[in-house]
Amino acid sequence: MSQAAAQTKKLAGNEAFKARDYETAVARYSEAIDLYDGDHTFFSNRAMALMALERYEEAAADGKRCMEINPGFMKGFHRHASALVKLGRFAEAVRTCEIGLTTHKGNADLAAVLDEARAALAAEAHAAKAGMSRAELLKTQGNDLFKAARFEDAIPKYTEALEACESLSSDVAVAILNNRAACNQQLSNFGAVVDDTTVVLESQPRNIKALLRRALAFEGLERYRAALNDVRQVLMVDPKHPVGNQLQHRLGQTVSTLKSLRPTH
């Protein structure tokens, strides 16, 4: 009876996952596991939902448990290794993939994670020789994704890089924040741009990149006066800044037009 009830919970979790309601999916899979913890697919599915929530430690644990229950189930290896890569535990990810590929020879998904983990290990070794910190290495990886226009992939990489920084006011952290803001700007996530550039400006009030990006984000949010104020700060630092002058002209016209449209009493 408990196994049948557990399967019902699993199916409910699957529906929630399809609807991208990952928190609910995790809750339903957890209920299934509470009822019956001998089904490897419950752990595999919960690991997938946890990955979507960026809860990588828990996802890695579920992937490992899935492997233990059913060593012949390829997805367990894939879930575990993928979470390990996100955690920066590349050597463990390589070992997991290699073990998995002994019984699932030529599996494209496992091979792809193995390639990613090996490349990350090599990059870490190169960075160590070059004297780069982990934050700098992750920033470089984010930059490569940005150059390839993979903005949605670059954002979590920059987030990892920030988490590796000792201080958000360091030069490395400021560069990462500016770069993540640039990604969000490309995706029209203007609120996120404002958040990151504001952090930069708290430690570097005259940072032109941050001021311009925040001004453009404010413009996107129709907060024209705030945008104009930031542009004026840019021009105080560099009066001949071409983008700053163009933006000031455009914003000035917008503010004047809006002012003229106000009813007078």
N, C-alpha and C positions, 0 to 999 in steps of 0.2 A: 504493500500500500504506500509506504513512504517513497519508494522509487517512482511509482506512478505520479504521486503528488509532486515529487522533485522534477520530473519531466515537464509537468504543467508549468511549474515556476520557470524552468529553462525556456520554454516556448514563449512565456510572457517576457522574459529577458530579451529573447531574439526580436520580438516585436518592438520593444523599446529601443533596442540598438538600431533597428532599421529606421526608426523615427528620429534617430540621433539624440535620443534622451538617454545619455550614457549613465547618468547617476541612477536613474531608475533601473536601467539594465543591470548595473552592478548589484543593486539591492535585490533584484529578482534572482540573479545567479547565486548570490550569497544565501538566499533563502533555500534555493535548490540544494546547495552544498550542506546547509544545516540539516536538511532532511535526509540526504544521502551523499556521502563524500567519496564514494567509490567510482564515480563516473568522470573520466578524464575530460570529457567535452565541457563539463560545467566549469572547470578551471581554465580550459582553453578559451572559452567564450568570455569569462570574466576578465581574463588577461587582456583580451582584445578591447573590451570596454574600458579597462583601466588605462591602457595605452592611449586611447582617445582622450582621456582626462589628464594625461601626462603624469599619471601616478605610477612611475616606472619601477620603483622598488617593489610595490605590491604586484605589478604585472610580471616582474621577473620571478617572484616567489610562486605565482600561480603557474607560470610556464614550467618552472622546475617541478612543481607537484604533478602537473599533467604528464611530464616525461616519466616521472617515477611510477605513476599508475599504469601508463601504457607506453613503454619505450618504443613501440612500433608506430606511434602516432606522430607523423612528421610535424604537424602544427605546434606541438608542444615545444619542440626544439626551436622552431621559428619564433614563437612568442617569447621564449626565454632569451634567445640570442638578440632579438630586436630590442628588448627592454634593456639588456646589458649594454648594447651600443649606445642607447640614449643616456645611460648612466655613466658613459665613458669608461666602462670596464671591458675594453676591447679584447684583451688577451683571453678573458673568460668567454667572450662571445665567439672568438675564433675556435676555441676548444669545443664549445657546444655545437657549432656548425660542423666541425670536422667529425665529431661523433655521430651527429645526425646523418651526415652524408655517407657514412659507412653502410647504413641500412637503407638510405634513400638516395642512392647514387644518381647524380645528374639532376637533382631537384633544383629548378631554376630559382625558386624563392629563397631556399637556404643558401644556394651559391651566391646570390646577390648580397645577402647579409654578410656572408663570409668575405666577399670582396670589399664591402664597405668597412668591415672591422679591420681587415688587413691593411687597407689604405690608411685608416685612422691611426693604426699602430705605427705605420711607417712615417706618417706625418708627425706623430708625437716624438719619434726618435730623431727626426730631422730638426724639429723645433728645439729639442733638448740640446742638440749639437750647436744650434744657432743661438742658444741662450734665450729662446722665447718662453714666456710664461704660458700656462694653460689658457688663460684668458686671451692672450695674443694669438695663440694658435686657433682657438675657436672663432675669434674675430676674423682671421684670415679665411677660414672656411665659410663664414657667413658672407664675406666679401665676394668669394668665388660664386656663391649661389646668387648673390645680388647681380653680379655681372652677367650671369646666365638668365637674368630676369625671372628667377625662381624666388619671388619675394615671399611667398607663404612659407617656403622652406627656410629662407634666410632668417626670418623673424625668430623662430625657436632657437636657431643656432646662436644668434646674437643674445638671446635671453640666457642661454647656457654660459656664454662668455661673460655676461654681467654677473652671473652667480659666482663665477670664478674670480671676480675682482674683489680686492680687499676693501676698496672704498669707491663709492659712486662719484667722487670728485677727482679721482685720478685721471690722468690724461687718456689712459686706455679706456676707462669706463665712459668718459665723455665722448670719445670717438665711437664707441659701440652704441651709446644712446643716440647719437646723431645718425648713425647708419640705420639703426632700427627705425628711427623716425622717418628716414628716407624710404624704407620699405613700406611703412604704413601710409606714407604720402602717395606712393604709387598705387596702393589699394584703396585710396580715399577713406582710410580709417583716421579721420581728422582728429577725433578725440584722443586717440593713442599718440598721434604726433604731438599734440599739445602737452600731453603728460610727459613724454620723454624729453622734449625740448625745454620744458619748464625745469626739470631736474638739472639739465645742463646749465641753464641760465642762473640757477641758484648758486653755482660755484664759479661760473664764468659769465657774468652779466653782459659782456661785450662780444660773446661768441657769435660771429656773423651768420654762420651756417644755421645755428639754432634759432636765431632771431628771424631769419628769412623763412625757415621751415614753419616756425610757429605762426608767422604772419600769414603765410599761404594757407595754413590749416584754419586759422581764424576766419580768413576770407571764405573758405569752404563751408565753415559753420555759420556764415553770415554775421560774424561778429566783427564788423568792418572797422569800428573805432579802435578795438584792441589790435587789429591787424595793422592799422595805420600807425599806432603808437610804436609797435615793434619795428616797422619799416623806418620810422624816424630815428630810432635807436641805431639802426644799421647805418644810416646816412650821417649820424654823428661820428661814427667810427671811420667811415669811408664815404665822404660826400659825393664821390664820382662813381659809386658802385652802380653799374648799368641796370642790373635786375632790380636793385633797390629803388632807383629813380623811376623805372617803368611802373613798378608796383605802387609806389607812392602816388604817381599820377593817376593810375587806374582807381586806387582806393579813394583818393581825394575826390574824384568825380562821382564815385558811388555814394560817398557820404554826403556830398552836396546835393545830389539828386534826391536822396532819401529825405534830406532836411527840407527840400523845397516841396516835397509831397505831404509834409505834415500839415494838418489843418490848423489854421490860425483862429484864435478866439479873442 
